[in-house]
C-alpha cells in the first residue's frame, strides 16, 4: 500500500486499512468507535440511509421487518440497531452485503446471531470463507460462521419485501469480484456499494478480482436506468445525483485511457505513477491518486 506513509498515525492507518478490507475483523473490533454517531437520512417514510463509519447503509422498513444493505463495523452494531429502532419496531430480518470488505460486513456476525438472514453474491461467500475455498486467488479473510451469507446468488436476485420490489444485480469484476448494485424502483433509488466513491478516486481492489472496466460498467449500468430524479447512495461519500455519477464515470474513463496509453508505450507501473496521469484531476478527486493509478495499470496490463 504505497500511498500510506510510515508517518500515518496508527488509528488513522487502521481506519484506512479496514475500509479497504485489508485487516481482519478482530483488528477492526479494536478500533475506538465510541465517538461515532449514526446519522439517519430519510429518503421516503420507509426508506433511509444510515451514515456512520464505513460504507453507507441502506435501510428499508415495514411490516415485514427491517432490510439492511451493509452493516459497517461490529462495534457499531448497537448504534446501528438503535437507528433502526428509531425508524421501526420490527427487527432486522435481512442484511444484504454489497461486497466482502470489512467496513461493509463487520456487523454480520452480530446481526446473524440475532437472527438476520445474510445474503450476498457467491464471491462474497467465497472470500469470507477461504477455509472452504482455499484455492481462491487473491485476498480473502475467514469470517465466523454466523457472519457468512446464508443465501448467495450469481447474477441477480429480487426481494418482495415491505411492499417493495428490491432488485439486486451483480456487476462482474468492478470494485471486487462480488459487487452488488441494489435498486428500489418505486423510490427511484440505487445503492451502488463501493462501485461508487462519490467525489473521490475509488479503491479498485484488483487483488479481490476488481477491475477498472467493471467500475466504469457499474456507473453505466446505473446511468442507463436513471432519470433526472434518481437518487444514488454511494458506498462512500454524500448522496448523489446522476450528474455526480456521470462526472465520476467520465473521470474513470479519462484516467483509464491515459494509463492505457502509458501501458501501450511500455511504461511499467512505477513509471506510470511517476508520469502523474491524474495531476490535473487530483484537486477535484482528492486522495490516493497513486493507489488509483496502480490499480488502473494493473487492470489494463492483465488484459
C-alpha positions in Angstrom: 0.0 0.0 0.0 2.3 2.6 -1.3 0.1 5.6 -0.6 0.2 5.1 3.2 3.1 6.8 4.8 5.0 5.3 7.7 4.2 8.6 9.4 0.5 7.9 9.3 -0.9 7.7 12.9 -1.8 4.2 13.9 -5.6 4.8 14.5 -5.9 6.5 11.1 -4.0 3.7 9.5 -6.3 1.1 11.0 -9.3 3.0 9.6 -7.9 3.2 6.1 -6.9 -0.5 6.1 -10.2 -1.6 7.5 -12.1 0.4 4.8 -10.0 -1.4 2.2 -10.9 -4.8 3.8 -7.2 -5.3 4.5 -7.3 -6.1 8.2 -9.2 -8.9 9.9 -12.4 -8.4 11.8 -10.6 -8.9 15.2 -8.5 -5.8 14.5 -11.5 -3.8 13.3 -13.2 -4.6 16.6 -10.3 -3.0 18.4 -10.9 0.4 16.8 -12.4 3.1 19.1 -15.9 3.6 17.8 -17.2 5.4 20.9 -17.4 8.8 19.2 -19.1 7.6 16.0 -22.6 8.9 15.6 -25.0 7.2 13.2 -26.8 9.8 11.1 -30.2 8.9 9.6 -31.2 10.4 6.2 -34.8 9.9 5.3 -35.4 9.3 1.6 -39.0 8.2 2.0 -41.1 7.4 5.1 -39.9 3.8 4.9 -36.5 4.1 3.2 -33.4 5.6 4.8 -29.6 5.9 4.6 -27.5 5.4 7.8 -24.1 7.1 7.8 -21.5 6.3 10.4 -18.0 4.9 9.9 -17.6 2.6 6.9 -19.8 2.0 4.0 -23.2 3.8 3.8 -26.1 1.7 4.9 -29.4 1.4 3.2 -32.5 0.7 5.3 -36.0 -0.4 4.2 -38.6 -0.7 6.9 -42.1 -2.0 7.1 -44.3 -4.7 8.5 -42.2 -7.5 7.1 -39.1 -6.3 9.1 -36.1 -4.2 8.5 -33.9 -4.8 5.4 -30.3 -3.6 5.7 -27.8 -3.0 2.9 -24.4 -3.4 4.6 -23.7 -3.1 8.3 -20.3 -1.3 8.8 -18.2 -2.5 11.8 -19.0 -4.8 14.6 -18.5 -2.2 17.4 -21.2 -0.1 15.7 -23.9 -2.7 15.7 -25.6 -1.4 18.8 -25.7 2.1 17.5 -27.0 0.9 14.1 -29.7 -1.1 15.7 -30.7 2.0 17.7 -31.0 3.9 14.5 -33.1 1.1 13.0 -35.3 1.1 16.1 -36.0 4.8 15.7 -37.5 4.0 12.3 -39.4 0.8 13.0 -40.4 -1.6 15.8 -39.6 -4.6 13.6 -36.3 -6.5 13.9 -33.7 -6.7 11.2 -34.7 -9.7 9.0 -32.3 -9.3 6.1 -28.7 -8.0 5.6 -27.5 -7.7 2.0 -23.8 -7.2 1.6 -22.7 -5.2 -1.4 -19.3 -6.9 -1.3 -17.0 -8.6 1.2 -14.8 -5.8 2.7 -14.9 -5.4 6.5 -16.4 -1.9 6.6 -19.5 -3.3 4.9 -19.7 -6.7 6.6 -18.2 -6.2 10.0 -21.6 -6.3 11.7 -22.6 -9.6 10.0 -21.8 -11.8 12.9 -23.7 -9.7 15.5 -26.8 -9.5 13.2 -26.5 -13.1 12.1 -26.5 -14.3 15.7 -29.5 -12.0 16.3 -31.5 -13.9 13.6 -30.9 -11.8 10.5 -30.5 -13.7 7.2 -27.4 -12.5 5.3 -27.4 -12.5 1.5 -24.6 -11.7 -0.9 -23.0 -12.6 -4.2 -21.4 -16.1 -4.3 -17.9 -14.5 -4.4 -18.6 -12.7 -1.2 -19.3 -16.0 0.5 -16.1 -17.4 -1.1 -13.8 -14.6 0.0 -15.2 -14.6 3.5 -14.8 -18.4 3.7 -11.3 -19.4 2.5 -11.4 -22.4 4.8 -13.8 -23.9 2.3 -12.4 -22.2 -0.8 -8.7 -22.5 -0.2 -8.0 -22.4 -4.0 -9.4 -18.8 -4.3 -6.9 -16.4 -5.8 -6.2 -13.0 -4.2 -7.3 -11.6 -0.9 -9.8 -13.2 1.5 -10.3 -13.3 5.2 -12.0 -16.0 7.2 -15.3 -14.8 8.9 -17.0 -16.6 11.8 -19.8 -18.9 10.7 -22.5 -16.5 11.9 -21.1 -13.8 9.7 -21.2 -15.8 6.4 -24.1 -15.3 3.9 -26.8 -17.9 4.2 -28.1 -17.0 0.8 -25.9 -16.3 -2.2 -26.6 -15.5 -5.9 -24.7 -15.5 -9.2 -26.2 -12.8 -11.4 -29.3 -11.2 -9.8 -31.8 -11.7 -7.1 -35.2 -9.9 -6.3 -36.8 -9.4 -2.9 -40.5 -8.6 -2.5 -40.4 -7.1 0.9 -42.1 -4.3 2.8 -44.4 -3.7 -0.1 -41.4 -3.0 -2.4 -39.6 -4.9 -5.2 -35.9 -4.7 -4.3 -33.8 -5.6 -7.3 -30.2 -6.7 -6.9 -27.7 -7.1 -9.8 -24.1 -8.4 -9.8 -21.5 -6.3 -11.6 -18.6 -8.6 -12.6 -15.1 -7.5 -11.7 -15.6 -4.0 -10.5 -14.6 -2.8 -7.1 -14.2 -6.5 -6.3 -15.5 -9.7 -8.0 -18.6 -9.8 -5.8 -20.2 -6.4 -6.1 -24.0 -5.9 -6.0 -26.0 -2.9 -7.0 -29.4 -2.5 -5.3 -32.4 -0.8 -7.0 -35.6 0.4 -5.3 -37.6 1.1 -8.4 -40.6 2.7 -6.7 -38.4 5.1 -4.9 -36.1 5.6 -7.9 -33.1 4.9 -5.6 -29.9 3.0 -6.3 -27.4 1.8 -3.7 -24.1 1.2 -5.5 -21.9 0.0 -2.8 -18.2 0.7 -3.4 -18.6 0.7 -7.2 -19.2 4.4 -6.5 -17.0 6.6 -4.3 -18.8 10.0 -4.6 -16.3 12.9 -5.1 -13.1 10.9 -4.9 -10.9 8.3 -6.6 -12.2 4.8 -6.0 -10.4 1.9 -4.4 -10.3 -0.8 -7.1 -9.4 -4.0 -5.2 -7.5 -5.8 -8.0 -6.4 -8.5 -5.5 -10.1 -9.2 -4.9 -10.9 -9.5 -8.6 -11.6 -5.8 -9.1 -11.1 -4.1 -12.4 -11.4 -0.5 -13.7 -13.5 -1.6 -16.6 -16.0 -3.1 -14.2 -16.2 0.1 -12.2 -17.0 2.0 -15.4 -19.6 -0.6 -16.3 -21.2 -0.2 -12.9 -21.6 3.5 -13.4 -23.0 3.0 -16.9 -25.4 0.3 -15.6 -27.0 2.9 -13.2 -26.8 5.8 -15.7 -28.7 3.8 -18.3 -31.5 3.2 -15.8 -31.6 6.6 -14.2 -33.5 9.8 -14.9 -33.2 13.3 -13.6 -34.9 12.4 -10.3 -32.9 9.3 -9.5 -31.1 9.4 -6.1 -27.9 7.4 -5.6 -26.4 6.0 -2.4 -22.7 5.7 -2.9 -20.6 3.3 -0.9 -18.7 6.3 0.5 -19.5 10.0 0.3 -22.7 12.0 0.3 -25.9 11.2 -1.6 -25.5 11.7 -5.3 -27.4 12.6 -8.4 -27.0 11.1 -11.9 -24.9 14.2 -12.7 -22.5 13.3 -9.9 -22.2 9.8 -11.1 -21.7 10.9 -14.7 -18.8 13.1 -13.6 -17.3 10.2 -11.8 -17.8 7.9 -14.8 -16.1 10.5 -17.1 -13.2 10.7 -14.7 -12.8 7.0 -14.6 -12.8 6.8 -18.4 -10.3 9.6 -18.7 -7.8 8.0 -16.3 -8.2 4.6 -17.9 -7.5 6.0 -21.3 -4.4 7.9 -20.1 -3.0 4.9 -18.3 -3.7 2.6 -21.2 -1.7 4.9 -23.4 1.2 4.6 -21.0 0.9 0.9 -20.9 0.9 0.8 -24.7 4.1 2.9 -24.6 5.7 0.2 -22.5 5.7 2.0 -19.2 5.8 0.0 -16.0 3.5 0.6 -13.1 6.1 2.7 -11.3 6.8 4.7 -14.5 3.1 5.3 -14.9 2.8 6.6 -11.4 5.8 8.9 -12.0 4.1 10.2 -15.1 1.3 11.6 -12.9 -1.6 11.0 -15.4 -4.2 12.3 -12.9 -2.3 15.5 -12.0 -5.0 17.9 -13.4 -7.8 15.8 -11.7 -6.3 15.5 -8.2 -7.7 18.8 -6.9 -11.2 17.6 -7.7 -11.0 13.9 -6.9 -8.7 14.0 -3.8 -6.6 11.5 -2.0 -4.8 8.3 -3.2 -4.1 9.1 -6.8 -1.1 6.8 -6.7 -3.2 3.8 -5.5 -5.8 4.5 -8.2 -3.2 4.7 -11.0 -1.6 1.5 -9.8 -4.9 -0.3 -9.8 -5.8 1.0 -13.3 -2.4 0.0 -14.6 -2.8 -3.5 -13.2 -6.3 -3.7 -14.6 -5.1 -2.8 -18.1 -1.9 -4.9 -18.2 -3.5 -8.1 -17.1 -5.7 -7.9 -20.1 
